Structures are given as structure tokens and as C-alpha cells.
Amino acid sequence: MDAASQAHPSLAAEVLARSGSDWLAAVARRHSRRQFGATPVAAAELDAIEAVCSALRPYPDARVVLVRTPTLDVFTGAIGSYGKVRGAPHLLVFLGDERADFADQHVGYTGEAAVLEATRLGLETCWVGGFFDAEKVARLVPLASGERAYAVSPLGHAVPETGLVERAMRGMAGAHKRRTVAEIAPGAGPEWPAWALAAVETARMAPSAVNRQPWRFRLDGDTLVVAKDNSRELPRVTKRLDCGIAMLHAELGAFACDVVGQWTDLSGLDVARFDPSASASR
């Protein structure tokens, strides 16, 4: 199969059976946080996250590493120190093989599973794709040949959101403003299957760089296609990475309707196609 169309299994059936419902509930609770307390997370909770990072490898070119005790501060600010993540006792690093054709979306998909597991455990995170020091990250995490850090996330217990900077950053990103279903899935309506509507609705809640929400969905026969809104890109965070995060959300929405399936990677503006192939067993 050529690079323009690569099929991969979606979340393993046993992962969905064990965690799908909890991760779906976590979608609505997850919010990006930048200010953290220094108290470490309990070892059992770190073990649970690390288990997800180790076990969930749906794509060979993407993985997540938990850094339990970062010895370096990898975060930078949007402008100087403005918007900088502070105080996080732990770190998630989202790695991909930059030689692979679809690593960006695979990193987003795989990384969001770790983020939702952390949310399930009552912990806070924040996808950071642009404002981190990649050289420092490489000193914390041994990289395989061709690998680089596509993004990172703080991990821990956030302090109460009373700081002016964090509130301002949330406002600048429009963190609670979500595009409507009509905007991200033109033509969606009662004639769409229930699982596809649920997939789109769940994808609406996915995080993205500066909350740009670049994913667009359409039905293609019996399948659901996710695409980029256009070809314009930010300097550091690709829209395919954002769409990979939305792919996991969409799959969880389909799972809520007892539908599982398979993703096929696509080229150009199209990112991937979800083929509902079976009913979930729960």
C-alpha cells in the first residue's frame, strides 16, 4: 500500500472496552491549564498513564513518553515568559518519526489518548506544540533515529484559575468557543447515520493550536472523512496533528453509538477516512 493511502486499525477493541466510555466522559471535562501546583501526582496514577503510553501504539511512527521527574524546564512563553507553563511536576512528550508520511496525525491521535487518560484520573494537561525547547526535551527523552518531539504537555494538578495571565491566554485562544456542527460538517443532518453525527459532535470538543479547529468532516459513501479546512499552516504545529486529535474524539463518538472501525490515512487536504466495520461489544 502506497504512502497516499495507509490503513491502520483504530483503537484496539480491548482498549475501547476498557477505557472508551471513561475517555468519552473525559472529553467534556478536559480543559487546557498552564499553572500547576508542585505536589507530585500519586505513583499509582503515574503508573496508569505510563501503562497507556506503553500499551497504546496503534501507529509505529508515534509514541508518548511520560517524564516523571523533569530535570529541565522545557516550556517557553508566547512572548518572552508570557503564557509560559509553570510549576508542572511531570511532563508528557509526544514523539513522532518525521520521516514517516503521516506522523503528525498519528502523534495527535496517540497523544490524545494519554491526555484523556490523565483527565480520567482527575489530572490537568495542556497540548503545547510551539512554545517548548526541543533541545531540552531531547536531553530528557532518548530519541530513536528520525524521531523528534512534535508537542509536549505539562501533567499535574492545576492551581485555581485566578491568575490574570492564564485567564488572558484562555481568552486569546477562545478556549470555550467551538465551531458548530454545520461549520465543521457542512451538509450534516438527519440523513447522516447516528454514529457519524456523534463522531462529529465529539470531535468538536478536541483541542487544537490557538483553538483554530481546522478539521472538516464529510460522508463519503458509508465512511466519514476528516480533512483540513485549507492548506495554510502555522510555523510549528501542523493541522494534521490537530486533526489526529480530532480523529480520536470522532472514534470515541462513534463508539458511543456502538460502532467501531478502521482509519485509512489520506493525502492532500484529506487527512483520514473512518470505515465503520463492526458493532462494538460492551
Beta strands, then each sheet from edge to edge (+ up, - down):
strand 1: 5-9
strand 2: 62-67
strand 3: 90-97
strand 4: 124-125
strand 5: 147-156
strand 6: 215-220
strand 7: 223-228
strand 8: 259-266
strand 9: 270-279
sheet 1: 1+ 8- 9+ 7- 6+
sheet 2: 2+ 3- 5+ 4-
end
